[in-house]
Amino acid sequence: MSNRLAVQPLTRGAATLDGLRASGRSYSGTVASSYGTLDSLVSQPINLSGLSVNDQVYLSFAWQAGSIVGAPNRNIGNTTVRLELFAKVSGGAWESVWVYRSVNQVTAFRQEVINLNQAKYLHGDFQFMFVATGNRSDNSDGFSVDYVVLDRGRARGMADTTFVDFATSAGLKGLNPSGGLNSPLRRYAAMPVWQFNAATPANSEITTRLGVNVSNLSAGVLPVPIGVVGTVRQAPNGAALGTWAQRTKQFTTVPRQDSVLGSPNRVAIPTTPEAKTMRYTLALNSQETNPHTLSNDTISRDVELNNYYAYDDGTAENITQLIPYSTGQASAFAYRIDLNRPDYVRALRLYPVFTASDQASRAVTINVWEDNGGKPALTALATKTVVIPVSQASGAGQYVEIAFDQPVRVTGTFYVGYSQPSQGRDLHYGLDLNNSFPPAHLWRRDNTGTWDTVSFVPRGTARRGALMMRAVMNNNVATATAAARQAAAYSLYPNPARGSVTIVGPGFARAAVLDAVGRTVWEQPKAQSGQATLVLPYLPAGVYTVRLTLADGSTVGRRLLLE
């Protein structure tokens, strides 16, 4: 369930069935088209044995063909592209009860009602299942399902398609048809806390407009006044710092979807030096009494103020690649970064997406360029070439951080990115379609050394999409941070780990665990501060960073792999 792929869904949290794993890797793991079963969505067993045909049992749902990626391929011949609904009859067999065959168009969400008021469905082990079929090698064939309702007493039967519900949806009219709240930051999705603090009031990093689409699913024709409140707090449990939206809006059923907006720059964010996550929340006071509809009345967006710049939100809706030139210079991508004060680039985070057939490790060169008249300079300030092993990126769904040998001094405007010869291979990287960057802030170099702007334009939006590439900064420290000077004194055992890990090395004040996008997922309890053994809660398998805060306030990081 997400707001990532569906185009203007009825409510937030549509389920999208497509050919891409959560990591950004395709199901087939190959570049060549391969058609077959994609995602499926199966209900838990539901006991309907106490019901009869007099109970008016119906299943309704909203569905959409296509996604923010584009239209699904046409269902023709051996190219099977469809969304199908199955229901389990008594005896355990699955029966097809509805199917949509793609005609190569993105549809608006449509309501369907399925008559289950039949004895063969009214048994103790009833289930229903949505199955998508299409291209397993990319994300071209997507379908979404929203607002699934199985209920009895629906006397209106096949016409029962309206609900007493006002709900937050996804995206914002004129900006993006998908995603949640857009970023509260004016230019970035995340940025270093010290660079955020250095912004002047006249050049605030907080945007002037923030909002989301809202749906009215009811059957009434008269406008209904709904209260809207937007707040911001430090996650996870800080007190509200202020209100960035507060109004009453008249919602109608024509059209069913409208937008609500506020001004997040009205609320000042504390300029304290520690890394923090700010949570912007928008809530509807819908005055609904049905508890099943209340959860979709609230939507939020977290902003990470840490040590890196990002234009993406950490999720891959698609993939992209550099042009595989066979001669000349290696092609390159470069992001423009505008500083509020001089700084140093310490590292670059990339989101490689290996295919199953891409078994060779990848050589990649990270670069920092000065500004040359509004585009990257011809010659890089600094470069670093490394090899990304398959084990780090093959479907892992994680960023890979590559550090420069020494932090790179930058001022004003600079560019950071990577170059990579293809060697005849398609080398994929994650592409976030729900976020964007300002015009002329992503550049691509061709094999002649010429730089030109590039954008990834999702369907139905003026936004550009965002290459998943992040610049890690060093807070204007010319040498490697404590992490580089002192990290060699620390090690983790065991690594890979499961459940707990021991820190071997000098004493430290406290420890925390960060996920691949820099979010704190665990902190050492105060009563255990400085203890060498970290007893971790359940965390999904993947790559993490153990951040140690030393007695002088400096930090070191050690890479941890959890199984």
C-alpha positions in Angstrom: 0.0 0.0 0.0 1.5 3.4 -1.0 0.9 6.7 -2.6 3.8 6.2 -5.0 2.3 4.9 -8.2 -1.4 5.4 -8.6 -2.7 8.5 -10.4 -5.2 10.5 -8.3 -6.5 7.5 -6.3 -9.7 7.8 -4.3 -7.8 7.7 -1.0 -4.2 7.6 0.2 -2.7 4.1 0.3 -3.7 2.5 -3.0 -2.3 -1.0 -3.7 -0.3 -1.1 -6.9 0.4 -4.3 -8.7 3.3 -4.1 -11.2 6.5 -5.6 -12.4 8.9 -4.0 -10.0 10.0 -5.2 -6.6 10.2 -2.7 -3.7 14.0 -2.5 -4.2 13.5 -1.2 -7.7 14.6 -4.5 -9.4 12.3 -6.2 -11.9 10.7 -9.6 -11.3 12.4 -11.2 -14.3 15.8 -9.6 -13.5 16.5 -9.3 -17.3 16.4 -6.5 -19.8 14.5 -8.4 -22.4 10.7 -8.3 -22.2 9.2 -11.3 -20.3 5.5 -11.6 -19.8 3.8 -13.4 -16.9 2.3 -13.0 -13.4 3.3 -9.8 -11.6 2.1 -8.8 -8.2 -1.0 -10.3 -6.5 -3.1 -9.2 -3.6 -4.8 -11.9 -1.5 -7.2 -11.4 1.3 -7.1 -13.2 4.6 -9.6 -16.1 5.0 -13.0 -14.6 5.8 -15.7 -16.6 7.5 -19.0 -16.1 5.5 -20.5 -19.4 6.6 -23.1 -17.7 8.8 -24.6 -15.7 6.0 -27.3 -16.5 3.4 -28.4 -15.0 0.1 -30.8 -12.8 2.1 -27.8 -10.9 3.6 -27.0 -8.9 0.4 -23.2 -9.6 0.4 -21.2 -7.6 -2.2 -17.6 -6.9 -2.9 -16.7 -3.5 -4.3 -13.4 -1.9 -5.3 -11.9 0.9 -7.4 -9.3 0.0 -10.0 -6.9 1.8 -12.4 -5.0 0.6 -15.4 -1.6 2.3 -15.7 0.4 4.4 -13.2 2.6 7.4 -13.0 5.0 5.4 -15.1 2.7 5.4 -18.0 0.1 3.3 -19.9 0.3 -0.5 -19.7 1.0 -2.4 -22.9 -1.9 -3.7 -25.0 -3.3 -7.1 -24.2 -3.0 -8.8 -27.6 -1.8 -12.3 -28.8 0.9 -13.7 -26.4 1.3 -10.3 -24.7 -1.0 -10.9 -21.7 -1.6 -7.6 -19.8 -4.5 -7.6 -17.5 -5.9 -7.3 -14.0 -8.1 -10.1 -12.8 -10.1 -10.8 -9.6 -10.6 -14.3 -8.3 -12.9 -15.5 -5.5 -12.6 -18.8 -3.6 -15.7 -21.0 -3.9 -16.7 -23.7 -1.4 -14.4 -26.6 -2.0 -11.3 -24.4 -2.3 -11.2 -23.6 -6.1 -10.4 -20.1 -7.3 -13.0 -18.7 -9.7 -12.4 -15.7 -12.0 -15.2 -13.2 -11.3 -13.9 -10.1 -13.1 -11.1 -9.2 -15.6 -9.8 -6.1 -17.3 -7.6 -6.5 -20.4 -5.4 -3.6 -21.2 -6.0 -1.4 -24.2 -2.8 0.6 -23.8 -4.4 3.5 -21.9 -4.1 5.0 -18.4 -7.6 5.0 -16.9 -9.1 7.0 -14.1 -10.2 5.0 -11.1 -13.4 3.1 -11.8 -15.7 1.4 -9.3 -16.7 -2.2 -9.7 -19.3 -4.2 -7.6 -19.1 -8.0 -7.5 -22.2 -10.0 -6.5 -21.1 -12.5 -3.8 -24.7 -13.1 -2.7 -24.5 -16.7 -3.9 -24.3 -19.9 -1.8 -21.0 -21.0 -3.4 -19.2 -17.9 -1.9 -20.8 -18.0 1.6 -18.5 -20.5 3.3 -16.1 -20.4 6.2 -12.8 -20.1 4.2 -13.8 -17.4 1.6 -11.0 -15.3 0.1 -10.6 -13.0 -2.9 -7.4 -12.3 -4.9 -6.3 -9.7 -7.4 -3.7 -10.8 -9.9 -1.8 -8.6 -12.4 -0.2 -10.0 -15.5 2.2 -8.1 -17.7 5.9 -7.4 -18.5 8.1 -8.7 -15.7 11.2 -6.9 -16.9 10.3 -3.3 -16.3 7.6 -1.2 -14.6 5.5 -0.5 -17.7 2.5 -2.7 -16.8 0.9 -1.5 -13.6 -2.6 -1.6 -12.1 -3.9 -0.2 -8.8 -6.7 -1.2 -6.5 -8.2 1.1 -3.9 -11.1 1.2 -1.5 -11.9 -2.5 -1.3 -15.2 -3.1 0.6 -16.7 -6.4 1.5 -19.9 -6.0 3.4 -23.4 -7.3 3.9 -26.7 -5.4 3.9 -25.9 -3.5 0.7 -29.4 -3.3 -0.6 -28.4 -1.0 -3.5 -26.5 -4.0 -4.9 -24.6 -3.3 -8.1 -25.2 0.5 -7.7 -23.6 0.7 -4.3 -20.5 2.7 -5.2 -20.6 5.7 -2.9 -19.5 6.0 0.7 -19.8 8.5 3.5 -16.1 9.4 3.5 -13.9 12.4 3.0 -10.3 11.3 2.5 -6.8 12.5 1.8 -5.7 11.2 -1.6 -2.3 11.6 -3.3 -0.4 14.3 -5.0 -1.5 17.8 -5.8 -3.4 19.3 -8.7 -1.1 21.0 -11.1 2.0 19.6 -9.5 2.0 15.8 -9.3 -0.9 13.2 -9.6 0.9 10.8 -7.3 2.9 10.7 -4.1 1.9 12.0 -0.7 2.5 15.6 0.4 5.2 17.2 -1.7 8.4 18.2 0.0 8.1 21.1 2.5 11.6 22.1 1.4 11.7 24.7 -1.4 14.5 22.9 -3.4 15.3 19.6 -1.9 13.7 16.5 -0.3 16.4 16.4 2.4 19.4 18.6 3.2 22.2 19.0 5.8 21.0 20.5 9.0 23.8 23.1 9.1 23.0 24.2 5.6 19.3 24.5 6.5 20.2 26.6 9.5 22.4 28.9 7.4 19.5 30.0 5.1 18.5 33.6 5.5 14.9 34.6 6.3 14.7 36.2 2.8 15.8 33.0 1.2 14.1 30.4 3.4 14.5 26.7 2.6 10.9 26.1 3.4 8.4 26.2 0.5 5.5 28.6 0.5 2.9 26.0 -0.7 2.2 22.5 0.6 -0.9 20.4 0.2 -2.6 17.3 -1.1 -5.7 16.2 -3.0 -8.8 15.4 -1.0 -11.7 13.1 -2.2 -15.4 13.3 -1.4 -16.8 9.8 -1.9 -20.3 10.5 -0.6 -23.5 10.6 -2.6 -24.7 14.0 -1.6 -24.9 17.0 -4.0 -24.6 19.8 -1.5 -21.2 21.2 -0.4 -20.0 19.9 3.0 -17.7 22.0 5.2 -14.7 20.1 6.3 -12.0 21.4 8.7 -8.4 21.2 7.6 -5.4 21.5 10.0 -1.7 21.3 9.1 0.9 21.0 11.8 4.6 20.3 12.1 6.6 18.6 14.9 9.9 16.9 15.4 9.5 13.2 14.8 8.6 10.9 16.4 6.9 12.5 19.4 7.8 16.2 19.6 5.3 18.8 20.5 3.6 20.7 17.6 5.7 23.8 16.7 2.8 25.5 14.9 0.1 25.4 12.4 0.8 25.8 8.7 -2.7 25.2 7.4 -6.0 25.9 9.2 -9.3 26.5 7.3 -12.7 25.1 6.6 -13.3 24.1 3.0 -16.5 23.4 1.2 -16.2 20.0 -0.6 -18.6 18.9 -3.4 -19.1 15.7 -5.3 -18.6 17.5 -8.6 -15.7 17.2 -9.0 -15.1 14.5 -6.4 -11.5 15.5 -5.9 -10.1 18.9 -5.0 -6.9 20.1 -3.3 -6.2 21.7 0.1 -3.2 24.0 0.6 -1.2 25.7 3.3 2.0 27.7 3.8 4.6 25.7 5.7 7.0 28.7 5.8 4.7 30.2 8.4 6.2 27.9 11.1 9.8 28.4 12.1 11.9 25.3 12.5 14.4 25.4 15.4 18.0 26.0 14.1 19.5 23.6 16.6 22.6 21.8 15.4 21.6 18.2 15.9 20.3 16.1 13.0 16.5 15.9 13.1 13.4 14.7 11.2 10.5 17.2 10.9 7.1 15.7 10.4 4.5 17.8 8.4 1.0 16.5 9.0 -2.3 17.5 7.3 -5.5 16.2 8.9 -9.2 16.5 8.0 -11.9 17.0 10.6 -14.4 15.0 8.7 -16.7 14.3 11.7 -17.1 10.7 10.4 -18.3 8.0 12.8 -17.1 5.0 10.8 -13.7 3.9 12.3 -12.7 2.2 9.0 -12.7 5.6 7.2 -10.9 7.7 9.8 -7.3 6.5 9.1 -7.4 8.0 5.6 -8.2 11.5 7.0 -4.5 12.2 7.9 -1.4 12.3 5.8 2.2 13.3 6.7 5.6 13.9 5.1 8.9 13.6 6.9 11.8 15.9 6.1 15.3 14.7 7.0 17.7 17.4 8.2 20.9 15.4 8.5 24.2 15.4 6.5 23.1 15.0 2.9 21.3 16.6 0.0 18.6 14.7 -1.8 16.0 15.4 -4.4 14.4 12.0 -4.0 12.4 10.4 -1.2 14.2 7.1 -1.1 11.7 5.1 -3.1 12.3 3.8 -6.7 9.2 3.9 -8.9 11.3 3.1 -12.0 14.8 2.8 -13.3 17.1 4.8 -15.5 20.5 4.5 -17.0 23.3 6.4 -18.7 23.6 6.2 -22.5 25.9 3.3 -23.3 28.4 5.0 -25.6 31.0 2.7 -27.2 33.5 5.5 -27.9 34.5 8.8 -26.5 34.1 9.9 -22.9 32.1 8.0 -20.4 28.6 9.5 -20.0 27.8 11.1 -16.7 25.0 12.5 -14.5 25.5 15.6 -12.3 23.2 17.3 -9.8 23.4 21.0 -9.1 23.7 21.9 -5.4 23.4 25.5 -4.2 25.0 26.1 -0.8 24.0 28.5 1.9 27.6 28.5 3.2 30.9 26.9 2.1 31.2 23.2 2.8 33.0 20.0 1.8 31.6 17.0 -0.1 32.5 13.8 1.8 30.7 11.1 -0.3 28.1 10.2 -2.8 25.2 7.8 -2.3 23.9 5.9 -5.3 21.0 3.5 -5.7 22.2 0.8 -8.2 19.7 -1.7 -9.4 21.4 -4.8 -10.7 19.6 -7.3 -12.9 19.9 -11.1 -12.4 21.9 -11.3 -15.7 24.2 -8.5 -14.6 26.5 -10.7 -12.6 29.7 -8.6 -13.1 30.6 -6.0 -10.5 30.3 -2.3 -11.6 33.2 0.2 -11.8 31.8 3.6 -11.1 33.5 7.0 -10.8 32.1 9.7 -8.5 32.9 13.3 -9.3 32.6 16.9 -8.1 32.6 19.7 -10.6 32.7 23.5 -10.2 30.1 25.7 -11.8 30.9 27.0 -15.3 28.3 29.5 -16.4 25.3 27.5 -15.0 26.5 24.1 -16.0 29.2 21.6 -14.8 32.8 22.5 -15.6 34.6 20.3 -18.2 37.1 19.0 -15.7 36.2 17.6 -12.3 37.5 19.0 -9.1 37.8 15.5 -7.6 37.1 11.9 -8.7 37.1 8.5 -7.0 36.7 5.2 -8.8 35.4 2.1 -7.0 33.9 -1.2 -7.8 30.3 -1.9 -6.6 30.1 -5.6 -6.0 26.9 -7.4 -7.0 26.3 -8.4 -3.4 25.8 -4.8 -2.4 23.3 -3.8 -5.1 21.6 -6.8 -6.6 18.1 -6.3 -5.6 19.1 -5.0 -2.1 17.0 -1.8 -2.3 19.8 0.1 -0.6 22.0 3.1 -1.3 25.7 2.5 -1.7 27.9 5.2 -0.2 31.2 6.0 -1.9 33.5 8.3 -0.1 36.2 10.5 -1.6 39.7 10.0 -0.3 39.6 13.5 1.2 36.5 15.8 1.5 36.2 18.2 -1.5 36.0 21.9 -0.8 32.9 23.6 -2.5 31.4 27.1 -2.4 28.3 28.7 -3.9 27.1 26.4 -6.7 28.7 23.0 -7.4 27.8 19.8 -9.1 28.1 16.2 -7.9 27.5 13.0 -9.8 28.9 9.8 -11.4 30.2 8.5 -14.6 30.3 5.0 -15.8 31.3 3.2 -19.0 28.6 0.7 -20.0 30.9 -1.9 -21.5 27.8 -3.0 -23.5 25.7 -3.5 -20.4 22.5 -1.7 -19.3 23.4 -0.3 -15.9 20.3 0.7 -14.0 19.8 3.1 -11.1 16.7 4.0 -9.1 14.4 6.7 -10.3 11.9 8.4 -8.0 8.9 9.7 -10.0 7.1 11.4 -7.1 9.7 14.1 -6.5 11.6 16.6 -8.6 14.3 19.2 -8.8 14.4 22.8 -10.0 14.9 23.4 -13.7 18.5 22.9 -15.0 19.5 21.1 -11.8 20.2 17.7 -13.4 22.8 17.4 -16.3 24.0 14.6 -18.5 27.3 14.5 -20.3 27.6 12.8 -23.7 30.7 11.1 -25.1 32.0 14.4 -26.6 32.1 16.0 -23.2 29.1 18.2 -23.8 26.8 18.9 -20.9 23.0 19.2 -21.4 20.0 19.3 -19.1 17.9 16.2 -18.6 14.5 15.5 -17.0 12.3 12.5 -16.3 8.8 13.6 -16.8 6.1 11.3 -15.2 2.8 11.1 -16.9 0.3 13.9 -16.2 2.7 16.1 -14.2 5.0 19.1 -14.6 7.5 17.5 -12.3 10.7 15.9 -13.5 11.2 12.9 -11.4 14.5 12.5 -9.4 17.5 10.4 -10.0 18.3 8.6 -6.7 21.7 10.2 -6.0 22.7 12.0 -2.8 25.6 14.2 -1.9 26.9 13.6 1.7 28.5 16.7 3.2 31.1 17.3 5.9 30.0 20.4 7.7 32.9 22.5 6.4 35.5 20.2 7.8 38.6 20.1 5.5 39.9 16.7 6.7 38.0 13.4 7.1 35.5 13.6 9.9 35.9 11.7 13.2 34.4 8.9 11.2 37.5 8.8 9.0 40.1 9.6 11.6 38.9 7.3 14.4 36.5 4.8 12.8 39.4 2.4 12.2 39.6 1.9 16.0 36.1 0.5 16.0 34.7 -2.7 14.6 31.4 -4.7 14.9 31.0 -8.3 15.8 29.4 -10.3 14.4 28.9 -8.6 11.1 26.6 -9.7 9.4 24.6 -9.8 12.6 21.1 -10.9 13.7 19.5 -9.6 16.9 22.5 -8.1 18.7 26.0 -6.8 17.8 29.0 -5.9 19.9 31.2 -2.8 19.4 34.9 -3.5 19.7 37.0 -0.4 20.4 37.4 2.6 22.7 34.6 3.9 24.8 31.8 6.0 23.4 28.9 7.9 24.8 25.9 6.5 23.0 24.9 4.5 19.9 22.2 4.6 17.3 21.4 2.7 14.1 20.5 4.4 10.9 18.9 2.9 7.8 20.2 3.3 4.3 18.6 6.7 3.8 20.1 8.1 7.0 17.0 7.8 9.2 17.4 6.8 12.8 15.7 3.4 13.4 17.0 2.6 16.8 18.7 4.5 19.6 20.5 3.1 22.6 18.4 3.5 25.7 19.8 6.1 28.2 20.2 3.4 30.8 22.5 1.5 28.5 24.5 4.4 27.1 28.0 3.4 26.2 27.5 -0.3 26.7 29.4 -2.3 24.0 26.6 -4.8 23.3 23.7 -3.4 21.3 20.5 -5.5 21.7 18.6 -4.5 18.6 14.9 -4.9 17.9 13.6 -6.6 14.8 14.8 -4.7 11.7 14.4 -5.8 8.1 17.4 -7.4 6.6 19.7 -4.9 4.8 22.6 -2.5 5.2 22.6 -0.1 8.2 25.1 2.3 9.9 25.9 2.1 13.5 26.6 5.7 14.6 28.6 6.2 17.7 28.6 9.5 19.5 31.9 10.0 21.3 32.6 11.9 24.6 33.5 15.1 22.7 30.3 15.1 20.6 31.9 13.9 17.4 30.5 10.8 15.7 31.9 7.8 13.9 30.0 5.4 11.7 30.4 1.7 11.1 28.6 -0.3 8.4 26.4 -3.1 9.7 24.7 -5.8 7.6 21.6 -7.4 9.2 20.5 -10.8 8.0 
